[in-house]
Structures are given as structure tokens and as C-alpha cells.
Amino acid sequence: MAAKRTRKRKPLTLPLPSGERRRGEGRRVGQGEGDFERYCRQTFNPAAVFGKPEVLKGYRVLSCTQYILGPSCAAYLGELGAEVIKIELPRRGEPMRHSTPGNEGFLYPLSRWVPQSGTGLGFFGANFNEYFISMDFHRPEARELIYKLAAKADIMVENYRPGTFDRWGIGYRQLREINPRLIYVWTGGFGGWGPGRVRASYDILGQAQGGAFSITGQPEEMGGSPSKHTIWLADYWGGMMGALHALSALYWRDTVSGQGTFLEYSQVHGVSRQLEYALPLYGRHGIIRERWGNWDTQLCVHGIIKCGKSSYPKSDNPQEQEEGYILISAYEDGDFARLTKAIGQEKMVRLYKSHDVRVRPESQREIYAALEAWAKDKTKEQVAQILDRARIITQPVWNAKEVASHPHWRDRGSIFWLDDPTYGDLLSQGPAYKMSDTPPRVKWALKPIGADNEFIYGKLCGLSAEELKRLEAEEII
Amino acid sequence: MAEPETLKGGRRGRPPWPATPPPTAEEVYGSLSEQAREYPKFLESIVHPDKAFNKPEALDRVRVLDCSTGMIIGHWASSMLAELGGEVIQVEPPGGDPLRRLTPFGRKEYMARDKQRGEPVGLHFLHEMRNKLAITLDLEKKEGRDILKKLAAHVDVIIENGTPGQWDKWGIGYRQLSKLNPRLVYCWVGQRGQWGPLKDKPGMRDPVAQCASGFVHGTGDPKEFGGRPTRSGMWVADHVGGTAAAMGIVAALLHRERTSGKGQFIEATAAEGIIRILDYNWVWHGMDGSIRPRYGNWDLAINIYAVNPCKDGYMMVGGGHDRLWYRIWKTVGDEVPQVEEEILADTNLRNISERLPHTRQVKTYTLLCEWLKDNTRAEAERKLVRQEVASGGVLAVHEVAEYPHFKYRRQVQEFDDQLYGKVLVASSPNLAEKIPARLKWIGRPVGHDNEEVYRRLLGFTRDDFDRLGERRVI
């Protein structure tokens, strides 16, 4: 029998901006693939993830958290296969469920009690793969339930104000008596001790007071101000730091000591850790690192410039109408020489002979001005095309649509359509890293408040249907 | 043109830090009741970083060979492991990692020099060299790769960032090394990945990943406000991707010890780190084609939650839910009653999610600025914190360094290093009762630990060192 010809999958492509080909943006998926790439694709194949085991299978995590920092910490453990039980206040749930961009996107229902309301998209991404139960922590009866859950848990993540859980009798001091193997992770703003311990915090405050804000954005002289990172960076990345520490604590407990412990993570502290040379420079020379906009303080050319033309002038979306931006990177002498040639400014090579000269502030201003002048009648794709030909490193600034529809990220499963059991098709981000044998994965995005009350309370606390009904009526769960 | 004001004529000699000593425990807790001070003092007694060296380390039996060069993502990943106790050996090409030569605006005088050789090193690289041993090895030479194979037998983790497939072609990729050492955890780090359509697109340093992940498009003021897409001042995608890599590595170690006895292959990229944490970008786009716009220092999904100008800088005020919302306006109303009245009278602003549409955010912050413009950061913070509202000023680097709470908690500390002298650094935020992160040394000059590492692991003799040194293999 003749081999059946399989139809080739049509490659995913973007509508081409202004009718141009997206040059230099890679080959089609699978085209011209070498042996090693094929090996990698098989090893990390997103479609094969569910056939592989999970690292944290058999571990249980209690997530008594709200907003993003604590929840995301538990979610990263959930991606690795832990059974994460998210505990929310009954009825309204946690505040992020009521947070959504422009009050526009909601996922229905909020809960079985409030089917006409939805969960805001702000909640998305911070609670993957979790079981959702509801509980009013500070009621005496709830305390007994927490004790039962903690006795069977490996990790507890908590982000209420320092001392609150201790006062309610469900803090580290009480739970370690019940379960000495428990790893108790407190994540929060300023930490539970020291002069600022009573201060509440959010991501944006972490960015502001940790120092990241003051070094991000255009400089004063260019009309800029300190700028917030678009993401809740201090929260989402802080959650990663907490999860990393929790994993290390598990490793230590299960391979060395058998003991639980208490971990404290302050997000303001975390942000300061990211300041690179800013603190050593201040300590040595008293010099205060400031904003340097879209350029780089240590490399030149290595900055983002404005291209004068929009890639989608006919779009009705203002995000697409705006002019394009592109990163150009040519800091080595040879690259810089080719760059100047490509933009017809060969004389600049003589002016800025070495990197030490190019990277000076006054040189940077002039070099980037020349680049923007050259690019003012071009789209970002045109700039990329010309500079790719000159073998200069470029990276257009992509908006959410360009990233979400790029075949590279789809191919790698970094952005994919999740078939969520509750909410249907959702375009979702995948885990931040890939593993060959025990890959992290997204099983479901979220569930309504209290969706797993029967399952979890039945399984771990032995509650009968009648007891559940009573606790629910009294708004304990 | 002049240099930015703050860079002009750096102060020489004795560092100015700290301008004021950190507060004492008596100052912090003295005025509190016995009951109020009990819990914070308990916490302090179990997690204070000064006691870290009396405690065990989570990863102290893990040996990591960080072969990544020229990219912060790998260095960041191994820093995280080194802070938690891993024995990290940083492998550099002879002559050192090119990042060692980076210094702001090319200013050599800002570089640190070690006391032994006086070799200059940029402060950025030094900040991520903590707790690591420094050895040199030229992997471009076959002899160097043979040595790497021998080293691979002695380590638990290898981190590398070669161009996609390079190490495999060299015969030292995961496929080959895992045969030599099946317990090896092998982690590749990069900007966009070693497979997929963009794998060969060059560009190895942040902000490549920031641009390719949608981060830059979303950061900064909207165009109508004079803004443009903005990169982070830091190489933030490398930090996020590096942390993700470290997470994967520890997870793989845990799996090896508990279950499989085998290592595995990990891949982490800076761009996918950012894509993972770009909250609702993708789901929102998937729902109705929305492209997340820039929203400056406000937040699309929470009102009040923003940084706005005040009398002496920029001030953050946040009140995501009702309790805080009313407390904020009460604080404002004490001084500018008509603002509070106007807010309370607006029926559109009663429900938490109905406050979110753009025009309502504009109204909220316009009115809030009526109050902020007459208050300094410190005044506004004092008044709002009294109401338990999350608030605080945007701090410049020197204000971060001098912030009493940070000094008290050793968040910012001056470390007196054996080789580099006093260096002001941010410590690791991972505090713990039993397995805290810690800082042991600041860094090492190029090849500083060659003798120790190669003798200890491979039994090198003086002859070996002479021979390999002559051929510039190490």
C-alpha cells in the first residue's frame, strides 16, 4: 500500500504589516531543522508533557493568600505537580477576582452562589492548577479545619499582615506543633520585624521603595519620570523567589534533615536585590544611579529607537497605529562599523572609535539621534530588514498581539490555547522554563470560589454533607 | 553636552554609607507594649540574617558548574543557588567573562579592584559573582572540552548558554554528558530558546527579551501623555528567566534524590520568564483581540493603585479594596474636604470594579493629586500609614541605601570582602529560620580558584597547570 501523504500543517503567520515580508524573523516551524533542534523539540515537546511524571506529585501546599505575590508562589509549585489548596474568604473571594483591565474582561461565574458575577482577568496566571476552597480564617471553627489541613500539608504559603495568623492561632508557632515537617512560607511587603514591619505593601510599592522605579523610565531632561514596570514584577517574580526557597527547603527536608522551617520573603527587599551596580556604585563613590531611558548605561549601541512609521497604519487599534520601536545592538567595533555603513554615516566610525568612547553619555545622545533620524521614514520591519542584511542584531518591540501570534512562542508552547474545564478556551502563558523528564504544566487556569469545598473538605477533614451545609450557612466556609 | 548631574565628579575616598546608623532594637521596639513587641521580636529571633552562619544551608551538597558567559541570566541563576548554599564554580574563558569589563558610561574609575592583583572588574558583574569560585577554561579548544567532560563527572548541575546546538556539536551537550554522568542536571539558558523559528536570531543581552516578550510595549506612559515604549532600567528579563532556571534546577535535584536517581535537561529563557509573568496580557488578547496598552504609572486593573507626583517627588498610594478606598479619602478629606465629598457623591465610584474605566481613573487621580501636591512623600506616607494604607514615596538609590528599615534588616549592607574590601550590596531576600540565604564573599578575580578546584576535583599537578597555562587552555 502506498504511504498516505499527510497534509503539512499550515505555518502560523501574522498578517503582514504594510504588505512586507517578515524577513529575518526565522524560518517556518520545522523547516530546515537540524538534528539537535529535532532532538530538543522531541525532548521539550509541549504536546508530550502530560505523558511525563511530575516532581511534586504527592506534595500538598496550602495557599492562604491574596493578590499576586503569595498566590503566584503557590502556583509555581502547582505547575510542578503539587496539590495546591487555595483558601479564600467565602462569598466574595480574594480581591484580585474583582480586578480586571478597564472593567472589561470577566470569566463567569465568580462562584456557585454568585453566578451573575465573574472573576476578573487580574486573577489569571497567579492560581494555575489549584483547588479552591473557602474559609473565614479567624472563626474558631475554621481554626480546627486549618489544623486538620496543616497536619497533612508539606508547605503553607501565607501573606496576611505579619502576626495576624499568629493572633488567630493558626500561625507558624501553632502549626509547627501540629506538623513539625511543615515549611511555612510568609511572603509580603516589608517583612514582619524592623521599624517598617506594620506597613502594608503592594507590588507597585515594592517597585517604588525597593529602587527599581527610580532607575526605570526616560531621564528628567527628556521629559520622563520614574516608571512602573508593566507587570506586577515585584509580586510575580517575588513569588518565584519564594517558590525557589520553598523548593530548596523541601530538598533539604527530604534529603537531609526531615525538618520543616519558616521562610520570610519581603518583596521590597527582593526588588533591591535586582539593582545591579547601583548600590555598590553608591557605596564606593556616592554616585546615584539614575534613569537612562531606552538606552543602556554600560553598552552602546544597545538601545531602543523610534522608527517614524507605523507598521499597521490602517489598523483601527491605537496600539497598532503608533510608530514602531526597535532594539538595535551593535556594541562591538565591527558591528558598529557595519551599522554606520548601513545608515550612511561612515564618518561616525572615526568619531567613536572604541566602545569606551561610544558609551559616554554625550556620544550615546548623538549616536541614537542619528539612528532615529535615519529611521524616521521607516517601519520597524524595514529597519530590521536593512540591518539584518548588515548582520546587525535587532529586535522589534512587539506588542501583545505580535507576541501572542508569533509562531516561535506558539511552537514552544509558551503561549497556547488552554482548554479550561470551567471557562473554555483561554489563551494562556505556559510555564517559565522547560524540563525534559518532569516538565511543569498548566492543567487549568482557575476555578470559582469554593469550587472544591466538597472534594477537599471531604477528603482531608472528613466533613459530611450535612456539616458542610451548616458551615456554609454560618459563612464559615 | 554635560553628563547627568548625578554622575559629575563622584566623591572619592571613604564611602558615605551609612549617613546615619541603623536604628537599634530599643528604638524599634522600645515604645511598644509587651504584647505588641512579642511577635516581631520572635520573628527577628528566628530569621535575623546576622545569625545565618549558625544555620545549615539548603543546597550545600550541590555542586554547580556555571559555564554561561556574557549573559546575566546564567549568572543570576547560579547566584540564586550560591546564596542558598550551592558550591558554584564559575567557568570563564581565559581572560575572563566579557561582562567583567562593563562599567557605566565606560568609566574605569568605577570598577572594583581586588587586593591581590589589582585586576579591574565592573560592579554589575561583581554583584552577581557572590559566593562563587572562579576558574578559567577555554571550551573552544578540544583540550578544554576534555577537561570539561572530566569536571562533569564531579558536579550535580551544569549551566551553559552556548549558541543553540554548539555544545552538542562540540560533544559536550546534554546528550553526551548525561551518558558520562546520568545524575547530571543540565540547564541551557538564553534569550529566546534553542529550538523554534527564532532560535538562530542573534542577540544575547537584555533588553532583547524585554522587547520580544511584549514587556517594553506595555511599559511607560501612553503616547497621548508624551510617553513611549520603555525598557526596564535593569536587565530584568534575565533576572526573571534566571530565577526560573534556578527553580527548575532545584526541582530536578529534588526529583533526582527522591524518585529517579537521574538528572535531566532544562531550558529557561529570559523572554519566556517574562511571558509567564505578564499576567493577563494573553488571556485578554485571546478574549477579544485587546492589545494591552501602556498605562504609565497607573494600573489598568486596580484603582487606586498608582504613583503620582507630589510636593517633593513621586508618591505611591494603593487601596485595592473598599476598606482602604474609604480610608484614603478620609485621610484626604481631613485636609481637603471638598475632594472627599466629591468622591463620595459619585455613584460611579462606589463599586470596586466600576471604578476601573479610564475616565473614572482620571477623575480619581486628578482629585487625589489635589491633595498630594501640597504633601511631601514623608508627610503623605505618615498620614496614610496611620490609616494602614499601603503608601510610600519613590525612593532614589541613595534613599534606598539609607532607609532605616532596610538597614535594620540588613537588606542593604556593607560587606567587608577579603579581596575587594568594603562593598555596599543588596543581600538575598530569602530569610529563614533554618536555611537562610547568605553572603560569604563578593566575588573572585579571573581564574582565582584554578589551583584549588582543579587540584581538588581532577588531581592536577604543577606540570598540568604549567602545560595548560602555556597553551592558554586554562
Boltz contact constraints between the chains, C-beta under 6 A:
constraints:
  - contact:
      token1: [A, 26]
      token2: [B, 197]
      max_distance: 6.0
  - contact:
      token1: [A, 26]
      token2: [B, 198]
      max_distance: 6.0
  - contact:
      token1: [A, 26]
      token2: [B, 201]
      max_distance: 6.0
  - contact:
      token1: [A, 27]
      token2: [B, 197]
      max_distance: 6.0
  - contact:
      token1: [A, 29]
      token2: [B, 197]
      max_distance: 6.0
  - contact:
      token1: [A, 36]
      token2: [B, 165]
      max_distance: 6.0
  - contact:
      token1: [A, 36]
      token2: [B, 168]
      max_distance: 6.0
  - contact:
      token1: [A, 37]
      token2: [B, 195]
      max_distance: 6.0
  - contact:
      token1: [A, 40]
      token2: [B, 194]
      max_distance: 6.0
  - contact:
      token1: [A, 40]
      token2: [B, 195]
      max_distance: 6.0
  - contact:
      token1: [A, 41]
      token2: [B, 195]
      max_distance: 6.0
  - contact:
      token1: [A, 43]
      token2: [B, 265]
      max_distance: 6.0
  - contact:
      token1: [A, 55]
      token2: [B, 251]
      max_distance: 6.0
  - contact:
      token1: [A, 55]
      token2: [B, 254]
      max_distance: 6.0
  - contact:
      token1: [A, 55]
      token2: [B, 255]
      max_distance: 6.0
  - contact:
      token1: [A, 80]
      token2: [B, 251]
      max_distance: 6.0
  - contact:
      token1: [A, 95]
      token2: [B, 320]
      max_distance: 6.0
  - contact:
      token1: [A, 95]
      token2: [B, 321]
      max_distance: 6.0
  - contact:
      token1: [A, 98]
      token2: [B, 352]
      max_distance: 6.0
  - contact:
      token1: [A, 98]
      token2: [B, 353]
      max_distance: 6.0
  - contact:
      token1: [A, 99]
      token2: [B, 301]
      max_distance: 6.0
  - contact:
      token1: [A, 99]
      token2: [B, 302]
      max_distance: 6.0
  - contact:
      token1: [A, 100]
      token2: [B, 301]
      max_distance: 6.0
  - contact:
      token1: [A, 101]
      token2: [B, 300]
      max_distance: 6.0
  - contact:
      token1: [A, 101]
      token2: [B, 301]
      max_distance: 6.0
  - contact:
      token1: [A, 102]
      token2: [B, 300]
      max_distance: 6.0
  - contact:
      token1: [A, 102]
      token2: [B, 356]
      max_distance: 6.0
  - contact:
      token1: [A, 102]
      token2: [B, 357]
      max_distance: 6.0
  - contact:
      token1: [A, 103]
      token2: [B, 353]
      max_distance: 6.0
  - contact:
      token1: [A, 103]
      token2: [B, 356]
      max_distance: 6.0
  - contact:
      token1: [A, 103]
      token2: [B, 357]
      max_distance: 6.0
  - contact:
      token1: [A, 105]
      token2: [B, 284]
      max_distance: 6.0
  - contact:
      token1: [A, 105]
      token2: [B, 287]
      max_distance: 6.0
  - contact:
      token1: [A, 121]
      token2: [B, 280]
      max_distance: 6.0
  - contact:
      token1: [A, 121]
      token2: [B, 283]
      max_distance: 6.0
  - contact:
      token1: [A, 121]
      token2: [B, 284]
      max_distance: 6.0
  - contact:
      token1: [A, 122]
      token2: [B, 301]
      max_distance: 6.0
  - contact:
      token1: [A, 124]
      token2: [B, 280]
      max_distance: 6.0
  - contact:
      token1: [A, 124]
      token2: [B, 283]
      max_distance: 6.0
  - contact:
      token1: [A, 125]
      token2: [B, 279]
      max_distance: 6.0
  - contact:
      token1: [A, 163]
      token2: [B, 39]
      max_distance: 6.0
  - contact:
      token1: [A, 166]
      token2: [B, 39]
      max_distance: 6.0
  - contact:
      token1: [A, 192]
      token2: [B, 43]
      max_distance: 6.0
  - contact:
      token1: [A, 193]
      token2: [B, 40]
      max_distance: 6.0
  - contact:
      token1: [A, 193]
      token2: [B, 43]
      max_distance: 6.0
  - contact:
      token1: [A, 193]
      token2: [B, 44]
      max_distance: 6.0
  - contact:
      token1: [A, 194]
      token2: [B, 405]
      max_distance: 6.0
  - contact:
      token1: [A, 194]
      token2: [B, 408]
      max_distance: 6.0
  - contact:
      token1: [A, 194]
      token2: [B, 409]
      max_distance: 6.0
  - contact:
      token1: [A, 195]
      token2: [B, 23]
      max_distance: 6.0
  - contact:
      token1: [A, 195]
      token2: [B, 28]
      max_distance: 6.0
  - contact:
      token1: [A, 195]
      token2: [B, 404]
      max_distance: 6.0
  - contact:
      token1: [A, 195]
      token2: [B, 405]
      max_distance: 6.0
  - contact:
      token1: [A, 195]
      token2: [B, 408]
      max_distance: 6.0
  - contact:
      token1: [A, 196]
      token2: [B, 405]
      max_distance: 6.0
  - contact:
      token1: [A, 197]
      token2: [B, 40]
      max_distance: 6.0
  - contact:
      token1: [A, 200]
      token2: [B, 390]
      max_distance: 6.0
  - contact:
      token1: [A, 201]
      token2: [B, 390]
      max_distance: 6.0
  - contact:
      token1: [A, 202]
      token2: [B, 318]
      max_distance: 6.0
  - contact:
      token1: [A, 202]
      token2: [B, 390]
      max_distance: 6.0
  - contact:
      token1: [A, 204]
      token2: [B, 316]
      max_distance: 6.0
  - contact:
      token1: [A, 205]
      token2: [B, 316]
      max_distance: 6.0
  - contact:
      token1: [A, 205]
      token2: [B, 390]
      max_distance: 6.0
  - contact:
      token1: [A, 205]
      token2: [B, 392]
      max_distance: 6.0
  - contact:
      token1: [A, 208]
      token2: [B, 316]
      max_distance: 6.0
  - contact:
      token1: [A, 208]
      token2: [B, 394]
      max_distance: 6.0
  - contact:
      token1: [A, 209]
      token2: [B, 392]
      max_distance: 6.0
  - contact:
      token1: [A, 209]
      token2: [B, 395]
      max_distance: 6.0
  - contact:
      token1: [A, 211]
      token2: [B, 397]
      max_distance: 6.0
  - contact:
      token1: [A, 211]
      token2: [B, 400]
      max_distance: 6.0
  - contact:
      token1: [A, 213]
      token2: [B, 394]
      max_distance: 6.0
  - contact:
      token1: [A, 214]
      token2: [B, 394]
      max_distance: 6.0
  - contact:
      token1: [A, 214]
      token2: [B, 396]
      max_distance: 6.0
  - contact:
      token1: [A, 215]
      token2: [B, 233]
      max_distance: 6.0
  - contact:
      token1: [A, 216]
      token2: [B, 232]
      max_distance: 6.0
  - contact:
      token1: [A, 216]
      token2: [B, 233]
      max_distance: 6.0
  - contact:
      token1: [A, 217]
      token2: [B, 230]
      max_distance: 6.0
  - contact:
      token1: [A, 226]
      token2: [B, 314]
      max_distance: 6.0
  - contact:
      token1: [A, 226]
      token2: [B, 394]
      max_distance: 6.0
  - contact:
      token1: [A, 227]
      token2: [B, 220]
      max_distance: 6.0
  - contact:
      token1: [A, 227]
      token2: [B, 230]
      max_distance: 6.0
  - contact:
      token1: [A, 228]
      token2: [B, 297]
      max_distance: 6.0
  - contact:
      token1: [A, 229]
      token2: [B, 219]
      max_distance: 6.0
  - contact:
      token1: [A, 229]
      token2: [B, 232]
      max_distance: 6.0
  - contact:
      token1: [A, 230]
      token2: [B, 218]
      max_distance: 6.0
  - contact:
      token1: [A, 230]
      token2: [B, 219]
      max_distance: 6.0
  - contact:
      token1: [A, 231]
      token2: [B, 277]
      max_distance: 6.0
  - contact:
      token1: [A, 231]
      token2: [B, 278]
      max_distance: 6.0
  - contact:
      token1: [A, 236]
      token2: [B, 277]
      max_distance: 6.0
  - contact:
      token1: [A, 237]
      token2: [B, 240]
      max_distance: 6.0
  - contact:
      token1: [A, 240]
      token2: [B, 243]
      max_distance: 6.0
  - contact:
      token1: [A, 244]
      token2: [B, 246]
      max_distance: 6.0
  - contact:
      token1: [A, 244]
      token2: [B, 247]
      max_distance: 6.0
  - contact:
      token1: [A, 245]
      token2: [B, 430]
      max_distance: 6.0
  - contact:
      token1: [A, 247]
      token2: [B, 250]
      max_distance: 6.0
  - contact:
      token1: [A, 247]
      token2: [B, 251]
      max_distance: 6.0
  - contact:
      token1: [A, 248]
      token2: [B, 58]
      max_distance: 6.0
  - contact:
      token1: [A, 248]
      token2: [B, 59]
      max_distance: 6.0
  - contact:
      token1: [A, 248]
      token2: [B, 84]
      max_distance: 6.0
  - contact:
      token1: [A, 248]
      token2: [B, 250]
      max_distance: 6.0
  - contact:
      token1: [A, 249]
      token2: [B, 435]
      max_distance: 6.0
  - contact:
      token1: [A, 251]
      token2: [B, 250]
      max_distance: 6.0
  - contact:
      token1: [A, 251]
      token2: [B, 253]
      max_distance: 6.0
  - contact:
      token1: [A, 251]
      token2: [B, 254]
      max_distance: 6.0
  - contact:
      token1: [A, 252]
      token2: [B, 58]
      max_distance: 6.0
  - contact:
      token1: [A, 252]
      token2: [B, 435]
      max_distance: 6.0
  - contact:
      token1: [A, 254]
      token2: [B, 258]
      max_distance: 6.0
  - contact:
      token1: [A, 255]
      token2: [B, 257]
      max_distance: 6.0
  - contact:
      token1: [A, 261]
      token2: [B, 432]
      max_distance: 6.0
  - contact:
      token1: [A, 261]
      token2: [B, 433]
      max_distance: 6.0
  - contact:
      token1: [A, 261]
      token2: [B, 434]
      max_distance: 6.0
  - contact:
      token1: [A, 262]
      token2: [B, 433]
      max_distance: 6.0
  - contact:
      token1: [A, 263]
      token2: [B, 432]
      max_distance: 6.0
  - contact:
      token1: [A, 264]
      token2: [B, 47]
      max_distance: 6.0
  - contact:
      token1: [A, 264]
      token2: [B, 431]
      max_distance: 6.0
  - contact:
      token1: [A, 265]
      token2: [B, 429]
      max_distance: 6.0
  - contact:
      token1: [A, 266]
      token2: [B, 429]
      max_distance: 6.0
  - contact:
      token1: [A, 269]
      token2: [B, 411]
      max_distance: 6.0
  - contact:
      token1: [A, 269]
      token2: [B, 429]
      max_distance: 6.0
  - contact:
      token1: [A, 270]
      token2: [B, 429]
      max_distance: 6.0
  - contact:
      token1: [A, 272]
      token2: [B, 411]
      max_distance: 6.0
  - contact:
      token1: [A, 272]
      token2: [B, 426]
      max_distance: 6.0
  - contact:
      token1: [A, 273]
      token2: [B, 426]
      max_distance: 6.0
  - contact:
      token1: [A, 273]
      token2: [B, 429]
      max_distance: 6.0
  - contact:
      token1: [A, 274]
      token2: [B, 234]
      max_distance: 6.0
  - contact:
      token1: [A, 274]
      token2: [B, 239]
      max_distance: 6.0
  - contact:
      token1: [A, 276]
      token2: [B, 124]
      max_distance: 6.0
  - contact:
      token1: [A, 276]
      token2: [B, 127]
      max_distance: 6.0
  - contact:
      token1: [A, 276]
      token2: [B, 234]
      max_distance: 6.0
  - contact:
      token1: [A, 277]
      token2: [B, 123]
      max_distance: 6.0
  - contact:
      token1: [A, 277]
      token2: [B, 124]
      max_distance: 6.0
  - contact:
      token1: [A, 278]
      token2: [B, 397]
      max_distance: 6.0
  - contact:
      token1: [A, 279]
      token2: [B, 424]
      max_distance: 6.0
  - contact:
      token1: [A, 279]
      token2: [B, 425]
      max_distance: 6.0
  - contact:
      token1: [A, 279]
      token2: [B, 426]
      max_distance: 6.0
  - contact:
      token1: [A, 280]
      token2: [B, 123]
      max_distance: 6.0
  - contact:
      token1: [A, 280]
      token2: [B, 423]
      max_distance: 6.0
  - contact:
      token1: [A, 280]
      token2: [B, 424]
      max_distance: 6.0
  - contact:
      token1: [A, 281]
      token2: [B, 123]
      max_distance: 6.0
  - contact:
      token1: [A, 282]
      token2: [B, 397]
      max_distance: 6.0
  - contact:
      token1: [A, 282]
      token2: [B, 398]
      max_distance: 6.0
  - contact:
      token1: [A, 282]
      token2: [B, 401]
      max_distance: 6.0
  - contact:
      token1: [A, 283]
      token2: [B, 15]
      max_distance: 6.0
  - contact:
      token1: [A, 283]
      token2: [B, 17]
      max_distance: 6.0
  - contact:
      token1: [A, 283]
      token2: [B, 424]
      max_distance: 6.0
  - contact:
      token1: [A, 284]
      token2: [B, 15]
      max_distance: 6.0
  - contact:
      token1: [A, 285]
      token2: [B, 10]
      max_distance: 6.0
  - contact:
      token1: [A, 285]
      token2: [B, 11]
      max_distance: 6.0
  - contact:
      token1: [A, 286]
      token2: [B, 11]
      max_distance: 6.0
  - contact:
      token1: [A, 286]
      token2: [B, 16]
      max_distance: 6.0
  - contact:
      token1: [A, 287]
      token2: [B, 10]
      max_distance: 6.0
  - contact:
      token1: [A, 288]
      token2: [B, 6]
      max_distance: 6.0
  - contact:
      token1: [A, 288]
      token2: [B, 396]
      max_distance: 6.0
  - contact:
      token1: [A, 288]
      token2: [B, 397]
      max_distance: 6.0
  - contact:
      token1: [A, 288]
      token2: [B, 398]
      max_distance: 6.0
  - contact:
      token1: [A, 289]
      token2: [B, 397]
      max_distance: 6.0
  - contact:
      token1: [A, 290]
      token2: [B, 4]
      max_distance: 6.0
  - contact:
      token1: [A, 290]
      token2: [B, 6]
      max_distance: 6.0
  - contact:
      token1: [A, 294]
      token2: [B, 231]
      max_distance: 6.0
  - contact:
      token1: [A, 297]
      token2: [B, 104]
      max_distance: 6.0
  - contact:
      token1: [A, 298]
      token2: [B, 102]
      max_distance: 6.0
  - contact:
      token1: [A, 298]
      token2: [B, 104]
      max_distance: 6.0
  - contact:
      token1: [A, 304]
      token2: [B, 231]
      max_distance: 6.0
  - contact:
      token1: [A, 319]
      token2: [B, 291]
      max_distance: 6.0
  - contact:
      token1: [A, 319]
      token2: [B, 293]
      max_distance: 6.0
  - contact:
      token1: [A, 322]
      token2: [B, 223]
      max_distance: 6.0
  - contact:
      token1: [A, 325]
      token2: [B, 229]
      max_distance: 6.0
  - contact:
      token1: [A, 327]
      token2: [B, 211]
      max_distance: 6.0
  - contact:
      token1: [A, 329]
      token2: [B, 203]
      max_distance: 6.0
  - contact:
      token1: [A, 356]
      token2: [B, 106]
      max_distance: 6.0
  - contact:
      token1: [A, 359]
      token2: [B, 105]
      max_distance: 6.0
  - contact:
      token1: [A, 359]
      token2: [B, 106]
      max_distance: 6.0
  - contact:
      token1: [A, 360]
      token2: [B, 105]
      max_distance: 6.0
  - contact:
      token1: [A, 361]
      token2: [B, 3]
      max_distance: 6.0
  - contact:
      token1: [A, 361]
      token2: [B, 105]
      max_distance: 6.0
  - contact:
      token1: [A, 362]
      token2: [B, 1]
      max_distance: 6.0
  - contact:
      token1: [A, 393]
      token2: [B, 202]
      max_distance: 6.0
  - contact:
      token1: [A, 393]
      token2: [B, 203]
      max_distance: 6.0
  - contact:
      token1: [A, 395]
      token2: [B, 203]
      max_distance: 6.0
  - contact:
      token1: [A, 395]
      token2: [B, 208]
      max_distance: 6.0
  - contact:
      token1: [A, 395]
      token2: [B, 211]
      max_distance: 6.0
  - contact:
      token1: [A, 395]
      token2: [B, 212]
      max_distance: 6.0
  - contact:
      token1: [A, 397]
      token2: [B, 211]
      max_distance: 6.0
  - contact:
      token1: [A, 397]
      token2: [B, 216]
      max_distance: 6.0
  - contact:
      token1: [A, 397]
      token2: [B, 217]
      max_distance: 6.0
  - contact:
      token1: [A, 397]
      token2: [B, 229]
      max_distance: 6.0
  - contact:
      token1: [A, 398]
      token2: [B, 214]
      max_distance: 6.0
  - contact:
      token1: [A, 399]
      token2: [B, 217]
      max_distance: 6.0
  - contact:
      token1: [A, 399]
      token2: [B, 291]
      max_distance: 6.0
  - contact:
      token1: [A, 400]
      token2: [B, 214]
      max_distance: 6.0
  - contact:
      token1: [A, 400]
      token2: [B, 281]
      max_distance: 6.0
  - contact:
      token1: [A, 400]
      token2: [B, 285]
      max_distance: 6.0
  - contact:
      token1: [A, 400]
      token2: [B, 291]
      max_distance: 6.0
  - contact:
      token1: [A, 400]
      token2: [B, 292]
      max_distance: 6.0
  - contact:
      token1: [A, 401]
      token2: [B, 291]
      max_distance: 6.0
  - contact:
      token1: [A, 403]
      token2: [B, 214]
      max_distance: 6.0
  - contact:
      token1: [A, 404]
      token2: [B, 282]
      max_distance: 6.0
  - contact:
      token1: [A, 404]
      token2: [B, 285]
      max_distance: 6.0
  - contact:
      token1: [A, 407]
      token2: [B, 197]
      max_distance: 6.0
  - contact:
      token1: [A, 408]
      token2: [B, 196]
      max_distance: 6.0
  - contact:
      token1: [A, 408]
      token2: [B, 197]
      max_distance: 6.0
  - contact:
      token1: [A, 408]
      token2: [B, 198]
      max_distance: 6.0
  - contact:
      token1: [A, 411]
      token2: [B, 196]
      max_distance: 6.0
  - contact:
      token1: [A, 412]
      token2: [B, 193]
      max_distance: 6.0
  - contact:
      token1: [A, 412]
      token2: [B, 196]
      max_distance: 6.0
  - contact:
      token1: [A, 414]
      token2: [B, 272]
      max_distance: 6.0
  - contact:
      token1: [A, 414]
      token2: [B, 275]
      max_distance: 6.0
  - contact:
      token1: [A, 415]
      token2: [B, 282]
      max_distance: 6.0
  - contact:
      token1: [A, 426]
      token2: [B, 283]
      max_distance: 6.0
  - contact:
      token1: [A, 427]
      token2: [B, 282]
      max_distance: 6.0
  - contact:
      token1: [A, 427]
      token2: [B, 283]
      max_distance: 6.0
  - contact:
      token1: [A, 427]
      token2: [B, 286]
      max_distance: 6.0
  - contact:
      token1: [A, 429]
      token2: [B, 275]
      max_distance: 6.0
  - contact:
      token1: [A, 429]
      token2: [B, 276]
      max_distance: 6.0
  - contact:
      token1: [A, 429]
      token2: [B, 282]
      max_distance: 6.0
  - contact:
      token1: [A, 432]
      token2: [B, 244]
      max_distance: 6.0
  - contact:
      token1: [A, 432]
      token2: [B, 272]
      max_distance: 6.0
  - contact:
      token1: [A, 432]
      token2: [B, 273]
      max_distance: 6.0
  - contact:
      token1: [A, 432]
      token2: [B, 276]
      max_distance: 6.0
  - contact:
      token1: [A, 433]
      token2: [B, 244]
      max_distance: 6.0
  - contact:
      token1: [A, 433]
      token2: [B, 248]
      max_distance: 6.0
  - contact:
      token1: [A, 433]
      token2: [B, 268]
      max_distance: 6.0
  - contact:
      token1: [A, 434]
      token2: [B, 267]
      max_distance: 6.0
  - contact:
      token1: [A, 435]
      token2: [B, 248]
      max_distance: 6.0
  - contact:
      token1: [A, 435]
      token2: [B, 264]
      max_distance: 6.0
  - contact:
      token1: [A, 435]
      token2: [B, 266]
      max_distance: 6.0
  - contact:
      token1: [A, 436]
      token2: [B, 264]
      max_distance: 6.0
  - contact:
      token1: [A, 436]
      token2: [B, 265]
      max_distance: 6.0
  - contact:
      token1: [A, 437]
      token2: [B, 264]
      max_distance: 6.0
  - contact:
      token1: [A, 438]
      token2: [B, 255]
      max_distance: 6.0
